[in-house]
Amino acid sequence: MNASMTTLRKNLIIAMSVLGMGAASLTVHAQEAAASAPAASSKMQHDGHRGGNPAERMAKYQARLHDKLKLTAAQEPAWATFTAANAPKKPMGDWKAKREAMAKLSAPERMEQWIAMSKERIAGQESRLASLKTFYAVLTPEQKKVFDDSVPGGKHGGHRGAHHGMQEHPKAG
């Protein structure tokens, strides 16, 4: 197998992985939407989408986590740095225009764009991981347990669609 075939094969594997993750994420979001539909219906009618403002949800989640952790004054600067690094990023822009622009590209160009976007997401995740490690290092063993049990993937279950390192997820019942 020559180098260009190997590269193409790797790119196809990456693309299929990205598509698979996207499909899994959509499934989780659909399940969450179905599970919360009765409770969220009046909110949906009010603001036009499930759950309202993501920044508001994140702020409420962070406030609850902050309270659970019982941080000391010495830990507060690390918390502030951590939450700033994990703040929701500004919206990605007009998705319809982006989809239309992507549709005009050739298949290889589209795949290059998907790979570039994946690399951007990975860079963001690596940055958030660095801030997490810095914050986590200042926690006591008891606080680490509370944190581990409170963030996505911990005691309460899977990833739940968290794209920014720490987003609210339903409590286990």
C-alpha positions in Angstrom: 0.0 0.0 0.0 1.6 3.3 -1.0 1.7 6.5 1.2 -1.2 8.2 -0.5 -3.5 5.2 0.0 -2.4 5.0 3.7 -3.2 8.7 4.1 -6.5 8.4 2.4 -7.3 5.4 4.6 -6.4 7.3 7.8 -8.5 10.3 6.7 -11.5 8.0 6.0 -11.1 6.4 9.4 -11.0 9.8 11.1 -14.0 11.0 9.1 -16.0 7.9 10.0 -15.0 8.3 13.6 -16.1 11.9 13.6 -19.4 11.0 12.0 -19.9 8.2 14.5 -19.3 10.5 17.4 -21.7 13.1 15.9 -24.4 10.4 15.6 -23.8 9.2 19.1 -24.1 12.8 20.4 -27.3 13.3 18.5 -28.7 10.2 20.0 -27.9 11.4 23.5 -29.4 14.8 22.9 -32.5 13.2 21.4 -32.9 10.9 24.5 -32.4 13.9 26.8 -34.9 15.9 24.9 -37.4 13.1 25.0 -36.9 12.5 28.7 -37.2 16.2 29.6 -39.9 17.1 27.1 -42.8 17.3 29.6 -40.9 19.4 32.1 -39.3 21.6 29.4 -42.4 22.2 27.2 -43.4 25.5 28.8 -39.7 26.7 28.6 -39.5 25.6 25.0 -42.6 27.6 24.2 -41.1 30.6 25.9 -37.6 30.7 24.4 -37.9 28.5 21.4 -35.5 25.8 22.3 -34.8 23.2 25.0 -33.1 24.4 28.2 -32.7 28.1 27.4 -29.4 29.8 27.4 -26.4 27.4 27.6 -24.3 30.1 29.4 -27.0 30.4 32.1 -27.2 26.6 32.5 -23.4 26.5 32.8 -23.3 29.3 35.4 -26.0 27.5 37.5 -24.1 24.2 37.3 -20.8 25.9 38.2 -22.4 27.6 41.2 -23.8 24.3 42.5 -20.4 22.6 42.0 -18.6 25.5 43.7 -20.9 25.1 46.7 -20.4 21.3 46.8 -16.6 21.7 46.7 -16.5 24.1 49.7 -13.4 25.8 48.3 -11.0 27.7 50.5 -10.0 31.3 49.8 -6.6 30.0 48.6 -8.4 27.7 46.1 -10.6 30.5 44.6 -8.1 31.9 42.1 -7.6 28.4 40.7 -11.4 28.0 40.5 -11.7 31.3 38.7 -9.1 30.3 36.1 -10.7 26.9 35.6 -14.2 28.2 35.1 -12.9 30.9 32.7 -11.1 28.3 30.6 -14.3 26.2 30.5 -16.7 29.0 29.7 -19.0 28.3 26.8 -17.4 29.8 23.6 -19.3 32.2 21.5 -21.7 30.7 18.9 -20.2 29.2 15.8 -22.1 31.5 13.6 -24.6 30.9 10.9 -24.8 27.1 10.5 -27.0 27.3 7.4 -24.4 29.4 5.6 -21.6 27.0 6.7 -23.6 24.0 5.5 -24.2 25.6 2.2 -20.5 26.5 1.8 -19.5 23.0 2.7 -21.9 21.6 0.1 -20.1 23.5 -2.6 -16.8 21.9 -1.8 -15.5 18.7 -3.3 -15.5 15.5 -1.2 -11.8 15.8 -0.4 -12.1 19.5 0.5 -15.1 18.7 2.8 -13.1 16.0 4.5 -10.2 18.5 4.9 -12.6 21.0 6.5 -13.9 18.3 8.9 -10.4 17.3 9.9 -9.5 21.0 10.5 -12.5 21.4 12.7 -11.7 18.2 14.6 -8.2 19.5 15.2 -9.6 22.8 16.5 -11.9 20.9 18.9 -9.0 18.7 20.1 -6.9 21.8 20.7 -9.7 23.3 22.8 -10.1 20.0 24.7 -6.3 20.0 25.4 -6.5 23.5 26.7 -9.4 22.6 29.0 -7.6 19.6 30.2 -4.6 21.7 31.2 -6.9 24.0 33.2 -8.6 21.0 34.8 -5.2 19.5 35.9 -4.1 22.8 37.4 -7.4 23.2 39.3 -7.6 19.6 40.3 -4.1 19.8 41.8 -5.2 22.3 44.4 -8.1 20.2 45.6 -8.1 18.1 48.8 -8.7 14.3 48.4 -12.3 14.9 49.6 -12.9 17.7 47.1 -11.4 15.5 44.3 -14.0 12.8 45.1 -16.9 15.4 45.0 -15.5 16.8 41.8 -15.1 13.3 40.2 -18.6 12.4 41.1 -20.1 15.7 39.9 -18.7 16.2 36.5 -19.8 14.3 33.3 -18.6 10.7 33.1 -18.4 10.4 36.9 -20.7 8.7 39.3 -23.8 9.9 37.5 -23.1 8.4 34.2 -21.7 9.0 30.7 -20.5 12.0 28.8 -24.1 13.5 28.3 -23.0 15.7 25.4 -20.7 18.0 27.4 -18.7 19.8 24.9 -16.9 22.3 27.1 -15.4 20.1 29.8 -18.1 20.6 32.4 -21.8 20.9 31.6 -24.8 20.0 33.6 -26.2 16.5 33.4 -29.2 14.9 34.9 -28.9 13.4 38.4 -29.0 9.6 38.7 -32.3 8.5 40.1 
